[in-house]
Amino acid sequence: MKIKNCCPLCLGDKISFFSKDQNRDYYQCSDCKLVFVLSENFLSAKDEKAKYDHHQNSIENSGYCQFLDRLLIPMQSYLKDGAKGLDFGSGPGPTLSIIMNKRGYDISIYDYFYENNPKVFESQYDFITSTEVIEHLHDVGGELDRLWQHLGKGGVLGLMSAFIPKNQQFDKWYYIRDLTHVRFFSRESFRWLAKNWDADVVFPQDGVAIFLKR
């Protein structure tokens, strides 16, 4: 994908300079409103993984479990008992899958660095979760489309990623300080996705988007 010439979410070519900080320049697509950095600003896979290796999220971390429940509790209202799911981007310490298994759901995990099992994409799912992942994805449009294709009819896709703030300067936003973060979403970007998929989307909390497959 020629990131310099098109938006990594919608592949549109109406992109323009948006902002900059001491590390990178940021661009925005006028169609889907995604803000992103160019591929020349990506970390190497080695440096990216080294950053993730320091994450200390686990089932023992009650604060992190409560954070995940910002998505899981509202999402569960759309799920049947025993629903089959996939957690995409489970990280070095899978936690969401343990929570959902304890609640009676059948959930598999996938992570490019830590649980790279492509066989999970041979199945269809009732629900898919991806928490604090999409901001890292280089081919974000392609990956989200792949997840959507693996949802069955009536399926639910739950995403978590900090929304671009409206009440402060973008270049002062804490979220862009992490150099593994290369894609930045707003409600407008998620609404574009919903329209593109002919889906419904709800925002139960800031930073949480739930897509419902018709």
Biotite code that builds the C-alpha atoms (Angstrom):
import biotite.structure as struc

atoms = struc.array([
    struc.Atom([0.000, 0.000, 0.000], chain_id="A", res_id=1, res_name="MET", atom_name="CA", element="C"),
    struc.Atom([1.338, 3.430, -0.928], chain_id="A", res_id=2, res_name="LYS", atom_name="CA", element="C"),
    struc.Atom([0.611, 5.164, 2.330], chain_id="A", res_id=3, res_name="ILE", atom_name="CA", element="C"),
    struc.Atom([1.979, 8.451, 1.028], chain_id="A", res_id=4, res_name="LYS", atom_name="CA", element="C"),
    struc.Atom([-0.613, 8.573, -1.728], chain_id="A", res_id=5, res_name="ASN", atom_name="CA", element="C"),
    struc.Atom([-3.724, 7.300, 0.018], chain_id="A", res_id=6, res_name="CYS", atom_name="CA", element="C"),
    struc.Atom([-5.475, 7.012, 3.340], chain_id="A", res_id=7, res_name="CYS", atom_name="CA", element="C"),
    struc.Atom([-4.680, 3.719, 5.144], chain_id="A", res_id=8, res_name="PRO", atom_name="CA", element="C"),
    struc.Atom([-8.312, 3.368, 6.237], chain_id="A", res_id=9, res_name="LEU", atom_name="CA", element="C"),
    struc.Atom([-10.485, 4.270, 3.238], chain_id="A", res_id=10, res_name="CYS", atom_name="CA", element="C"),
    struc.Atom([-7.770, 4.374, 0.524], chain_id="A", res_id=11, res_name="LEU", atom_name="CA", element="C"),
    struc.Atom([-8.915, 7.851, -0.490], chain_id="A", res_id=12, res_name="GLY", atom_name="CA", element="C"),
    struc.Atom([-6.413, 10.312, -1.915], chain_id="A", res_id=13, res_name="ASP", atom_name="CA", element="C"),
    struc.Atom([-7.790, 13.472, -0.285], chain_id="A", res_id=14, res_name="LYS", atom_name="CA", element="C"),
    struc.Atom([-5.148, 13.751, 2.407], chain_id="A", res_id=15, res_name="ILE", atom_name="CA", element="C"),
    struc.Atom([-3.540, 16.868, 3.802], chain_id="A", res_id=16, res_name="SER", atom_name="CA", element="C"),
    struc.Atom([-1.140, 17.969, 6.520], chain_id="A", res_id=17, res_name="PHE", atom_name="CA", element="C"),
    struc.Atom([-2.846, 18.014, 9.925], chain_id="A", res_id=18, res_name="PHE", atom_name="CA", element="C"),
    struc.Atom([-0.292, 18.637, 12.661], chain_id="A", res_id=19, res_name="SER", atom_name="CA", element="C"),
    struc.Atom([3.245, 17.946, 13.816], chain_id="A", res_id=20, res_name="LYS", atom_name="CA", element="C"),
    struc.Atom([5.237, 17.471, 16.987], chain_id="A", res_id=21, res_name="ASP", atom_name="CA", element="C"),
    struc.Atom([8.915, 16.991, 17.737], chain_id="A", res_id=22, res_name="GLN", atom_name="CA", element="C"),
    struc.Atom([8.858, 13.431, 16.408], chain_id="A", res_id=23, res_name="ASN", atom_name="CA", element="C"),
    struc.Atom([6.497, 13.222, 13.431], chain_id="A", res_id=24, res_name="ARG", atom_name="CA", element="C"),
    struc.Atom([4.174, 14.895, 10.959], chain_id="A", res_id=25, res_name="ASP", atom_name="CA", element="C"),
    struc.Atom([0.499, 13.909, 10.964], chain_id="A", res_id=26, res_name="TYR", atom_name="CA", element="C"),
    struc.Atom([-1.919, 13.836, 8.036], chain_id="A", res_id=27, res_name="TYR", atom_name="CA", element="C"),
    struc.Atom([-5.691, 13.618, 7.811], chain_id="A", res_id=28, res_name="GLN", atom_name="CA", element="C"),
    struc.Atom([-8.053, 12.141, 5.248], chain_id="A", res_id=29, res_name="CYS", atom_name="CA", element="C"),
    struc.Atom([-10.901, 14.481, 4.359], chain_id="A", res_id=30, res_name="SER", atom_name="CA", element="C"),
    struc.Atom([-13.218, 11.550, 3.562], chain_id="A", res_id=31, res_name="ASP", atom_name="CA", element="C"),
    struc.Atom([-13.009, 9.318, 6.663], chain_id="A", res_id=32, res_name="CYS", atom_name="CA", element="C"),
    struc.Atom([-11.256, 11.846, 8.969], chain_id="A", res_id=33, res_name="LYS", atom_name="CA", element="C"),
    struc.Atom([-8.563, 9.379, 10.026], chain_id="A", res_id=34, res_name="LEU", atom_name="CA", element="C"),
    struc.Atom([-5.364, 11.039, 11.237], chain_id="A", res_id=35, res_name="VAL", atom_name="CA", element="C"),
    struc.Atom([-2.187, 9.084, 10.557], chain_id="A", res_id=36, res_name="PHE", atom_name="CA", element="C"),
    struc.Atom([1.562, 9.146, 10.173], chain_id="A", res_id=37, res_name="VAL", atom_name="CA", element="C"),
    struc.Atom([3.460, 8.048, 7.082], chain_id="A", res_id=38, res_name="LEU", atom_name="CA", element="C"),
    struc.Atom([5.202, 4.695, 6.799], chain_id="A", res_id=39, res_name="SER", atom_name="CA", element="C"),
    struc.Atom([8.610, 6.349, 7.080], chain_id="A", res_id=40, res_name="GLU", atom_name="CA", element="C"),
    struc.Atom([7.733, 7.040, 10.721], chain_id="A", res_id=41, res_name="ASN", atom_name="CA", element="C"),
    struc.Atom([6.955, 3.417, 11.593], chain_id="A", res_id=42, res_name="PHE", atom_name="CA", element="C"),
    struc.Atom([9.201, 1.729, 14.130], chain_id="A", res_id=43, res_name="LEU", atom_name="CA", element="C"),
    struc.Atom([10.937, -1.469, 13.086], chain_id="A", res_id=44, res_name="SER", atom_name="CA", element="C"),
    struc.Atom([9.143, -4.678, 14.062], chain_id="A", res_id=45, res_name="ALA", atom_name="CA", element="C"),
    struc.Atom([11.927, -5.344, 16.588], chain_id="A", res_id=46, res_name="LYS", atom_name="CA", element="C"),
    struc.Atom([11.551, -1.949, 18.258], chain_id="A", res_id=47, res_name="ASP", atom_name="CA", element="C"),
    struc.Atom([7.770, -2.201, 18.177], chain_id="A", res_id=48, res_name="GLU", atom_name="CA", element="C"),
    struc.Atom([7.773, -5.579, 19.924], chain_id="A", res_id=49, res_name="LYS", atom_name="CA", element="C"),
    struc.Atom([10.308, -4.344, 22.489], chain_id="A", res_id=50, res_name="ALA", atom_name="CA", element="C"),
    struc.Atom([7.800, -1.652, 23.418], chain_id="A", res_id=51, res_name="LYS", atom_name="CA", element="C"),
    struc.Atom([4.981, -4.181, 23.806], chain_id="A", res_id=52, res_name="TYR", atom_name="CA", element="C"),
    struc.Atom([7.179, -6.511, 25.863], chain_id="A", res_id=53, res_name="ASP", atom_name="CA", element="C"),
    struc.Atom([7.059, -3.928, 28.643], chain_id="A", res_id=54, res_name="HIS", atom_name="CA", element="C"),
    struc.Atom([3.265, -3.965, 28.863], chain_id="A", res_id=55, res_name="HIS", atom_name="CA", element="C"),
    struc.Atom([2.173, -5.346, 32.223], chain_id="A", res_id=56, res_name="GLN", atom_name="CA", element="C"),
    struc.Atom([-1.506, -5.933, 31.623], chain_id="A", res_id=57, res_name="ASN", atom_name="CA", element="C"),
    struc.Atom([-2.817, -9.112, 33.228], chain_id="A", res_id=58, res_name="SER", atom_name="CA", element="C"),
    struc.Atom([-5.878, -10.645, 34.846], chain_id="A", res_id=59, res_name="ILE", atom_name="CA", element="C"),
    struc.Atom([-4.368, -9.747, 38.249], chain_id="A", res_id=60, res_name="GLU", atom_name="CA", element="C"),
    struc.Atom([-4.509, -6.046, 37.356], chain_id="A", res_id=61, res_name="ASN", atom_name="CA", element="C"),
    struc.Atom([-7.976, -5.025, 38.549], chain_id="A", res_id=62, res_name="SER", atom_name="CA", element="C"),
    struc.Atom([-7.658, -1.545, 37.060], chain_id="A", res_id=63, res_name="GLY", atom_name="CA", element="C"),
    struc.Atom([-6.963, -3.003, 33.628], chain_id="A", res_id=64, res_name="TYR", atom_name="CA", element="C"),
    struc.Atom([-9.896, -5.408, 33.943], chain_id="A", res_id=65, res_name="CYS", atom_name="CA", element="C"),
    struc.Atom([-12.171, -2.485, 34.794], chain_id="A", res_id=66, res_name="GLN", atom_name="CA", element="C"),
    struc.Atom([-10.786, -0.640, 31.781], chain_id="A", res_id=67, res_name="PHE", atom_name="CA", element="C"),
    struc.Atom([-11.700, -3.568, 29.497], chain_id="A", res_id=68, res_name="LEU", atom_name="CA", element="C"),
    struc.Atom([-15.189, -3.652, 30.979], chain_id="A", res_id=69, res_name="ASP", atom_name="CA", element="C"),
    struc.Atom([-15.809, -0.239, 29.446], chain_id="A", res_id=70, res_name="ARG", atom_name="CA", element="C"),
    struc.Atom([-16.214, -2.269, 26.253], chain_id="A", res_id=71, res_name="LEU", atom_name="CA", element="C"),
    struc.Atom([-17.185, -5.710, 27.516], chain_id="A", res_id=72, res_name="LEU", atom_name="CA", element="C"),
    struc.Atom([-20.160, -4.801, 29.694], chain_id="A", res_id=73, res_name="ILE", atom_name="CA", element="C"),
    struc.Atom([-22.064, -2.866, 27.004], chain_id="A", res_id=74, res_name="PRO", atom_name="CA", element="C"),
    struc.Atom([-21.032, -5.365, 24.326], chain_id="A", res_id=75, res_name="MET", atom_name="CA", element="C"),
    struc.Atom([-22.390, -8.322, 26.280], chain_id="A", res_id=76, res_name="GLN", atom_name="CA", element="C"),
    struc.Atom([-25.906, -6.922, 25.979], chain_id="A", res_id=77, res_name="SER", atom_name="CA", element="C"),
    struc.Atom([-25.738, -7.872, 22.278], chain_id="A", res_id=78, res_name="TYR", atom_name="CA", element="C"),
    struc.Atom([-24.375, -11.399, 22.824], chain_id="A", res_id=79, res_name="LEU", atom_name="CA", element="C"),
    struc.Atom([-26.106, -14.714, 23.387], chain_id="A", res_id=80, res_name="LYS", atom_name="CA", element="C"),
    struc.Atom([-24.943, -17.073, 26.123], chain_id="A", res_id=81, res_name="ASP", atom_name="CA", element="C"),
    struc.Atom([-21.945, -19.113, 24.980], chain_id="A", res_id=82, res_name="GLY", atom_name="CA", element="C"),
    struc.Atom([-21.260, -16.878, 21.969], chain_id="A", res_id=83, res_name="ALA", atom_name="CA", element="C"),
    struc.Atom([-18.077, -17.620, 20.034], chain_id="A", res_id=84, res_name="LYS", atom_name="CA", element="C"),
    struc.Atom([-15.542, -14.812, 19.845], chain_id="A", res_id=85, res_name="GLY", atom_name="CA", element="C"),
    struc.Atom([-12.052, -13.727, 18.837], chain_id="A", res_id=86, res_name="LEU", atom_name="CA", element="C"),
    struc.Atom([-9.802, -11.264, 20.641], chain_id="A", res_id=87, res_name="ASP", atom_name="CA", element="C"),
    struc.Atom([-7.604, -9.670, 17.979], chain_id="A", res_id=88, res_name="PHE", atom_name="CA", element="C"),
    struc.Atom([-4.353, -8.277, 19.380], chain_id="A", res_id=89, res_name="GLY", atom_name="CA", element="C"),
    struc.Atom([-4.362, -10.094, 22.705], chain_id="A", res_id=90, res_name="SER", atom_name="CA", element="C"),
    struc.Atom([-0.877, -8.883, 23.650], chain_id="A", res_id=91, res_name="GLY", atom_name="CA", element="C"),
    struc.Atom([1.836, -10.489, 25.792], chain_id="A", res_id=92, res_name="PRO", atom_name="CA", element="C"),
    struc.Atom([-0.556, -11.075, 28.708], chain_id="A", res_id=93, res_name="GLY", atom_name="CA", element="C"),
    struc.Atom([-3.986, -12.119, 27.386], chain_id="A", res_id=94, res_name="PRO", atom_name="CA", element="C"),
    struc.Atom([-6.632, -10.796, 29.764], chain_id="A", res_id=95, res_name="THR", atom_name="CA", element="C"),
    struc.Atom([-9.832, -10.058, 27.886], chain_id="A", res_id=96, res_name="LEU", atom_name="CA", element="C"),
    struc.Atom([-10.116, -13.684, 26.763], chain_id="A", res_id=97, res_name="SER", atom_name="CA", element="C"),
    struc.Atom([-9.822, -14.910, 30.361], chain_id="A", res_id=98, res_name="ILE", atom_name="CA", element="C"),
    struc.Atom([-12.528, -12.502, 31.492], chain_id="A", res_id=99, res_name="ILE", atom_name="CA", element="C"),
    struc.Atom([-14.875, -13.581, 28.711], chain_id="A", res_id=100, res_name="MET", atom_name="CA", element="C"),
    struc.Atom([-14.173, -17.280, 29.239], chain_id="A", res_id=101, res_name="ASN", atom_name="CA", element="C"),
    struc.Atom([-15.090, -16.863, 32.909], chain_id="A", res_id=102, res_name="LYS", atom_name="CA", element="C"),
    struc.Atom([-18.351, -15.256, 31.795], chain_id="A", res_id=103, res_name="ARG", atom_name="CA", element="C"),
    struc.Atom([-19.264, -18.272, 29.695], chain_id="A", res_id=104, res_name="GLY", atom_name="CA", element="C"),
    struc.Atom([-18.089, -17.215, 26.238], chain_id="A", res_id=105, res_name="TYR", atom_name="CA", element="C"),
    struc.Atom([-15.949, -19.304, 23.897], chain_id="A", res_id=106, res_name="ASP", atom_name="CA", element="C"),
    struc.Atom([-13.151, -16.994, 22.792], chain_id="A", res_id=107, res_name="ILE", atom_name="CA", element="C"),
    struc.Atom([-9.965, -17.519, 20.786], chain_id="A", res_id=108, res_name="SER", atom_name="CA", element="C"),
    struc.Atom([-7.006, -15.140, 20.635], chain_id="A", res_id=109, res_name="ILE", atom_name="CA", element="C"),
    struc.Atom([-4.731, -13.770, 17.941], chain_id="A", res_id=110, res_name="TYR", atom_name="CA", element="C"),
    struc.Atom([-1.718, -11.509, 18.161], chain_id="A", res_id=111, res_name="ASP", atom_name="CA", element="C"),
    struc.Atom([0.819, -10.799, 15.417], chain_id="A", res_id=112, res_name="TYR", atom_name="CA", element="C"),
    struc.Atom([3.749, -10.894, 17.856], chain_id="A", res_id=113, res_name="PHE", atom_name="CA", element="C"),
    struc.Atom([2.611, -13.215, 20.650], chain_id="A", res_id=114, res_name="TYR", atom_name="CA", element="C"),
    struc.Atom([-0.081, -15.575, 19.301], chain_id="A", res_id=115, res_name="GLU", atom_name="CA", element="C"),
    struc.Atom([0.333, -15.593, 15.535], chain_id="A", res_id=116, res_name="ASN", atom_name="CA", element="C"),
    struc.Atom([-2.042, -18.407, 14.668], chain_id="A", res_id=117, res_name="ASN", atom_name="CA", element="C"),
    struc.Atom([-3.628, -17.752, 11.237], chain_id="A", res_id=118, res_name="PRO", atom_name="CA", element="C"),
    struc.Atom([-5.972, -20.717, 11.716], chain_id="A", res_id=119, res_name="LYS", atom_name="CA", element="C"),
    struc.Atom([-8.270, -18.456, 13.729], chain_id="A", res_id=120, res_name="VAL", atom_name="CA", element="C"),
    struc.Atom([-9.162, -16.803, 10.422], chain_id="A", res_id=121, res_name="PHE", atom_name="CA", element="C"),
    struc.Atom([-10.628, -20.048, 9.138], chain_id="A", res_id=122, res_name="GLU", atom_name="CA", element="C"),
    struc.Atom([-13.673, -19.538, 11.372], chain_id="A", res_id=123, res_name="SER", atom_name="CA", element="C"),
    struc.Atom([-16.637, -17.200, 11.690], chain_id="A", res_id=124, res_name="GLN", atom_name="CA", element="C"),
    struc.Atom([-17.404, -15.520, 15.006], chain_id="A", res_id=125, res_name="TYR", atom_name="CA", element="C"),
    struc.Atom([-20.371, -14.109, 16.891], chain_id="A", res_id=126, res_name="ASP", atom_name="CA", element="C"),
    struc.Atom([-18.187, -11.325, 18.222], chain_id="A", res_id=127, res_name="PHE", atom_name="CA", element="C"),
    struc.Atom([-14.675, -9.920, 17.795], chain_id="A", res_id=128, res_name="ILE", atom_name="CA", element="C"),
    struc.Atom([-12.848, -7.581, 20.149], chain_id="A", res_id=129, res_name="THR", atom_name="CA", element="C"),
    struc.Atom([-9.785, -5.426, 19.566], chain_id="A", res_id=130, res_name="SER", atom_name="CA", element="C"),
    struc.Atom([-8.760, -3.243, 22.486], chain_id="A", res_id=131, res_name="THR", atom_name="CA", element="C"),
    struc.Atom([-5.998, -0.637, 22.186], chain_id="A", res_id=132, res_name="GLU", atom_name="CA", element="C"),
    struc.Atom([-4.809, -2.269, 18.950], chain_id="A", res_id=133, res_name="VAL", atom_name="CA", element="C"),
    struc.Atom([-6.123, -0.418, 15.909], chain_id="A", res_id=134, res_name="ILE", atom_name="CA", element="C"),
    struc.Atom([-3.967, 2.626, 16.582], chain_id="A", res_id=135, res_name="GLU", atom_name="CA", element="C"),
    struc.Atom([-0.937, 0.382, 15.937], chain_id="A", res_id=136, res_name="HIS", atom_name="CA", element="C"),
    struc.Atom([-2.078, -1.197, 12.662], chain_id="A", res_id=137, res_name="LEU", atom_name="CA", element="C"),
    struc.Atom([-0.144, -0.238, 9.547], chain_id="A", res_id=138, res_name="HIS", atom_name="CA", element="C"),
    struc.Atom([-2.726, -1.648, 7.107], chain_id="A", res_id=139, res_name="ASP", atom_name="CA", element="C"),
    struc.Atom([-5.585, -0.595, 9.341], chain_id="A", res_id=140, res_name="VAL", atom_name="CA", element="C"),
    struc.Atom([-8.266, -0.656, 6.636], chain_id="A", res_id=141, res_name="GLY", atom_name="CA", element="C"),
    struc.Atom([-7.288, -4.120, 5.434], chain_id="A", res_id=142, res_name="GLY", atom_name="CA", element="C"),
    struc.Atom([-7.148, -5.572, 8.938], chain_id="A", res_id=143, res_name="GLU", atom_name="CA", element="C"),
    struc.Atom([-10.509, -4.124, 9.977], chain_id="A", res_id=144, res_name="LEU", atom_name="CA", element="C"),
    struc.Atom([-12.124, -5.418, 6.786], chain_id="A", res_id=145, res_name="ASP", atom_name="CA", element="C"),
    struc.Atom([-10.694, -8.856, 7.512], chain_id="A", res_id=146, res_name="ARG", atom_name="CA", element="C"),
    struc.Atom([-12.205, -8.839, 11.003], chain_id="A", res_id=147, res_name="LEU", atom_name="CA", element="C"),
    struc.Atom([-15.555, -7.728, 9.615], chain_id="A", res_id=148, res_name="TRP", atom_name="CA", element="C"),
    struc.Atom([-15.539, -10.544, 7.071], chain_id="A", res_id=149, res_name="GLN", atom_name="CA", element="C"),
    struc.Atom([-15.088, -13.079, 9.876], chain_id="A", res_id=150, res_name="HIS", atom_name="CA", element="C"),
    struc.Atom([-18.168, -11.901, 11.758], chain_id="A", res_id=151, res_name="LEU", atom_name="CA", element="C"),
    struc.Atom([-21.294, -13.906, 11.171], chain_id="A", res_id=152, res_name="GLY", atom_name="CA", element="C"),
    struc.Atom([-24.683, -12.337, 10.466], chain_id="A", res_id=153, res_name="LYS", atom_name="CA", element="C"),
    struc.Atom([-25.759, -10.330, 13.496], chain_id="A", res_id=154, res_name="GLY", atom_name="CA", element="C"),
    struc.Atom([-22.182, -10.320, 14.783], chain_id="A", res_id=155, res_name="GLY", atom_name="CA", element="C"),
    struc.Atom([-20.644, -7.678, 17.029], chain_id="A", res_id=156, res_name="VAL", atom_name="CA", element="C"),
    struc.Atom([-17.271, -5.953, 16.623], chain_id="A", res_id=157, res_name="LEU", atom_name="CA", element="C"),
    struc.Atom([-15.998, -4.090, 19.677], chain_id="A", res_id=158, res_name="GLY", atom_name="CA", element="C"),
    struc.Atom([-13.119, -1.629, 19.332], chain_id="A", res_id=159, res_name="LEU", atom_name="CA", element="C"),
    struc.Atom([-11.286, 0.477, 21.895], chain_id="A", res_id=160, res_name="MET", atom_name="CA", element="C"),
    struc.Atom([-8.907, 3.289, 21.004], chain_id="A", res_id=161, res_name="SER", atom_name="CA", element="C"),
    struc.Atom([-8.636, 6.793, 22.426], chain_id="A", res_id=162, res_name="ALA", atom_name="CA", element="C"),
    struc.Atom([-10.665, 9.249, 20.353], chain_id="A", res_id=163, res_name="PHE", atom_name="CA", element="C"),
    struc.Atom([-8.961, 12.349, 19.016], chain_id="A", res_id=164, res_name="ILE", atom_name="CA", element="C"),
    struc.Atom([-9.727, 15.071, 21.580], chain_id="A", res_id=165, res_name="PRO", atom_name="CA", element="C"),
    struc.Atom([-11.697, 18.120, 20.523], chain_id="A", res_id=166, res_name="LYS", atom_name="CA", element="C"),
    struc.Atom([-10.833, 20.310, 23.471], chain_id="A", res_id=167, res_name="ASN", atom_name="CA", element="C"),
    struc.Atom([-7.034, 20.441, 23.232], chain_id="A", res_id=168, res_name="GLN", atom_name="CA", element="C"),
    struc.Atom([-4.259, 20.844, 20.702], chain_id="A", res_id=169, res_name="GLN", atom_name="CA", element="C"),
    struc.Atom([-3.514, 17.587, 18.912], chain_id="A", res_id=170, res_name="PHE", atom_name="CA", element="C"),
    struc.Atom([0.251, 18.063, 19.249], chain_id="A", res_id=171, res_name="ASP", atom_name="CA", element="C"),
    struc.Atom([-0.168, 18.148, 23.067], chain_id="A", res_id=172, res_name="LYS", atom_name="CA", element="C"),
    struc.Atom([-2.227, 14.941, 23.220], chain_id="A", res_id=173, res_name="TRP", atom_name="CA", element="C"),
    struc.Atom([-0.636, 12.223, 25.348], chain_id="A", res_id=174, res_name="TYR", atom_name="CA", element="C"),
    struc.Atom([-1.664, 9.465, 22.928], chain_id="A", res_id=175, res_name="TYR", atom_name="CA", element="C"),
    struc.Atom([0.721, 10.529, 20.172], chain_id="A", res_id=176, res_name="ILE", atom_name="CA", element="C"),
    struc.Atom([3.757, 10.299, 22.452], chain_id="A", res_id=177, res_name="ARG", atom_name="CA", element="C"),
    struc.Atom([3.771, 6.521, 21.992], chain_id="A", res_id=178, res_name="ASP", atom_name="CA", element="C"),
    struc.Atom([5.581, 6.041, 18.676], chain_id="A", res_id=179, res_name="LEU", atom_name="CA", element="C"),
    struc.Atom([3.863, 2.685, 18.105], chain_id="A", res_id=180, res_name="THR", atom_name="CA", element="C"),
    struc.Atom([0.619, 4.658, 17.737], chain_id="A", res_id=181, res_name="HIS", atom_name="CA", element="C"),
    struc.Atom([0.311, 5.536, 14.051], chain_id="A", res_id=182, res_name="VAL", atom_name="CA", element="C"),
    struc.Atom([-3.480, 5.727, 13.386], chain_id="A", res_id=183, res_name="ARG", atom_name="CA", element="C"),
    struc.Atom([-5.827, 8.041, 15.265], chain_id="A", res_id=184, res_name="PHE", atom_name="CA", element="C"),
    struc.Atom([-9.622, 7.777, 15.213], chain_id="A", res_id=185, res_name="PHE", atom_name="CA", element="C"),
    struc.Atom([-12.570, 9.993, 15.918], chain_id="A", res_id=186, res_name="SER", atom_name="CA", element="C"),
    struc.Atom([-16.276, 9.188, 15.959], chain_id="A", res_id=187, res_name="ARG", atom_name="CA", element="C"),
    struc.Atom([-16.384, 10.451, 12.370], chain_id="A", res_id=188, res_name="GLU", atom_name="CA", element="C"),
    struc.Atom([-13.913, 7.743, 11.291], chain_id="A", res_id=189, res_name="SER", atom_name="CA", element="C"),
    struc.Atom([-15.982, 5.035, 12.945], chain_id="A", res_id=190, res_name="PHE", atom_name="CA", element="C"),
    struc.Atom([-19.155, 6.379, 11.378], chain_id="A", res_id=191, res_name="ARG", atom_name="CA", element="C"),
    struc.Atom([-17.437, 6.194, 8.000], chain_id="A", res_id=192, res_name="TRP", atom_name="CA", element="C"),
    struc.Atom([-16.611, 2.548, 8.709], chain_id="A", res_id=193, res_name="LEU", atom_name="CA", element="C"),
    struc.Atom([-20.194, 1.799, 9.685], chain_id="A", res_id=194, res_name="ALA", atom_name="CA", element="C"),
    struc.Atom([-21.485, 3.349, 6.472], chain_id="A", res_id=195, res_name="LYS", atom_name="CA", element="C"),
    struc.Atom([-18.895, 1.464, 4.425], chain_id="A", res_id=196, res_name="ASN", atom_name="CA", element="C"),
    struc.Atom([-19.932, -1.828, 6.043], chain_id="A", res_id=197, res_name="TRP", atom_name="CA", element="C"),
    struc.Atom([-23.654, -1.004, 6.037], chain_id="A", res_id=198, res_name="ASP", atom_name="CA", element="C"),
    struc.Atom([-23.553, -1.515, 9.795], chain_id="A", res_id=199, res_name="ALA", atom_name="CA", element="C"),
    struc.Atom([-24.810, 0.202, 12.910], chain_id="A", res_id=200, res_name="ASP", atom_name="CA", element="C"),
    struc.Atom([-22.335, 1.728, 15.376], chain_id="A", res_id=201, res_name="VAL", atom_name="CA", element="C"),
    struc.Atom([-22.833, 2.857, 18.964], chain_id="A", res_id=202, res_name="VAL", atom_name="CA", element="C"),
    struc.Atom([-20.472, 4.678, 21.313], chain_id="A", res_id=203, res_name="PHE", atom_name="CA", element="C"),
    struc.Atom([-21.236, 3.583, 24.894], chain_id="A", res_id=204, res_name="PRO", atom_name="CA", element="C"),
    struc.Atom([-18.258, 5.521, 26.231], chain_id="A", res_id=205, res_name="GLN", atom_name="CA", element="C"),
    struc.Atom([-15.530, 7.773, 24.943], chain_id="A", res_id=206, res_name="ASP", atom_name="CA", element="C"),
    struc.Atom([-12.926, 5.600, 23.229], chain_id="A", res_id=207, res_name="GLY", atom_name="CA", element="C"),
    struc.Atom([-15.334, 2.692, 22.693], chain_id="A", res_id=208, res_name="VAL", atom_name="CA", element="C"),
    struc.Atom([-17.092, 1.789, 19.429], chain_id="A", res_id=209, res_name="ALA", atom_name="CA", element="C"),
    struc.Atom([-19.396, -1.195, 18.952], chain_id="A", res_id=210, res_name="ILE", atom_name="CA", element="C"),
    struc.Atom([-20.398, -2.227, 15.429], chain_id="A", res_id=211, res_name="PHE", atom_name="CA", element="C"),
    struc.Atom([-23.460, -4.362, 14.808], chain_id="A", res_id=212, res_name="LEU", atom_name="CA", element="C"),
    struc.Atom([-23.596, -6.473, 11.651], chain_id="A", res_id=213, res_name="LYS", atom_name="CA", element="C"),
    struc.Atom([-27.033, -6.475, 10.061], chain_id="A", res_id=214, res_name="ARG", atom_name="CA", element="C"),
])
